[in-house]
Amino acid sequence: MKPLRGIQLDHSHPLTRGLFGCWLLNEGCGSIIFDTAEGKTGTLTSGVTWVAGPMAGAVHLDGIDSFVTLGNDVPRFRTSG
């Protein structure tokens, strides 16, 4: 089960070291997702839909043009090779 929306991470835990964001996707509806690490938000864009997941809600990206916008205040990182 995912933590409830609004829960903040324990920043003293070793697994949070260097963590710049943690989007649990537990909102279940809407186009805004909330970050439990730093309080930032993301926006679901271009046909992202909410679906049932194995532990709660999840998002479906269509593989064509759907994506999540995280804004300019999130560090850039590589997502592939």
C-alpha positions as CSV (number, residue, x, y, z in Angstrom):
1,M,0.0,0.0,0.0
2,K,1.3,3.5,-0.9
3,P,1.6,6.1,1.8
4,L,-1.2,8.6,2.1
5,R,-1.0,11.8,0.1
6,G,0.7,14.5,2.2
7,I,3.1,12.2,4.0
8,Q,6.7,13.6,4.0
9,L,9.8,11.5,3.8
10,D,12.2,11.0,6.7
11,H,15.2,12.9,5.4
12,S,17.5,11.3,8.0
13,H,16.9,7.9,6.5
14,P,20.0,6.7,4.5
15,L,17.9,5.8,1.4
16,T,16.9,9.5,1.0
17,R,20.5,10.7,0.6
18,G,20.7,12.6,-2.7
19,L,17.0,12.1,-3.4
20,F,15.7,15.1,-5.3
21,G,12.1,14.0,-5.8
22,C,9.7,11.2,-5.0
23,W,6.4,11.1,-6.8
24,L,4.3,8.3,-5.5
25,L,1.5,8.8,-8.0
26,N,-1.1,8.1,-5.3
27,E,-3.4,11.0,-6.2
28,G,-5.6,8.7,-8.3
29,C,-7.1,11.4,-10.5
30,G,-6.4,14.8,-11.9
31,S,-3.3,16.2,-13.8
32,I,-1.1,17.3,-10.8
33,I,1.2,14.9,-9.0
34,F,2.9,15.7,-5.7
35,D,6.5,15.1,-4.6
36,T,6.9,13.8,-1.1
37,A,10.6,14.6,-0.9
38,E,10.8,18.3,-1.6
39,G,7.2,19.4,-2.0
40,K,7.4,20.0,-5.8
41,T,4.6,19.1,-8.2
42,G,4.5,17.5,-11.6
43,T,1.9,17.8,-14.4
44,L,0.6,14.9,-16.4
45,T,0.4,16.0,-20.0
46,S,-1.0,14.8,-23.4
47,G,-3.2,11.9,-22.7
48,V,-1.8,10.5,-19.5
49,T,-4.5,8.4,-17.9
50,W,-5.0,7.0,-14.4
51,V,-5.3,3.2,-14.2
52,A,-5.5,0.6,-11.5
53,G,-2.0,-0.6,-10.4
54,P,-0.9,-3.6,-8.3
55,M,-0.6,-1.5,-5.1
56,A,-3.0,1.4,-5.8
57,G,-3.5,3.9,-8.7
58,A,-0.9,4.3,-11.4
59,V,-0.5,6.3,-14.6
60,H,-0.5,5.1,-18.1
61,L,1.8,6.8,-20.6
62,D,0.7,6.0,-24.2
63,G,4.2,5.8,-25.6
64,I,3.4,8.3,-28.3
65,D,3.1,11.8,-26.8
66,S,2.2,11.6,-23.1
67,F,4.7,12.7,-20.5
68,V,5.1,14.2,-17.1
69,T,6.4,17.8,-16.7
70,L,8.4,18.3,-13.6
71,G,9.3,22.0,-14.0
72,N,12.6,23.9,-14.1
73,D,13.5,23.5,-10.4
74,V,14.1,19.8,-10.6
75,P,17.6,18.7,-11.5
76,R,18.1,17.2,-15.0
77,F,18.9,13.5,-15.1
78,R,19.4,10.9,-17.8
79,T,16.6,8.5,-18.3
80,S,18.3,6.1,-20.8
81,G,21.7,4.7,-21.7
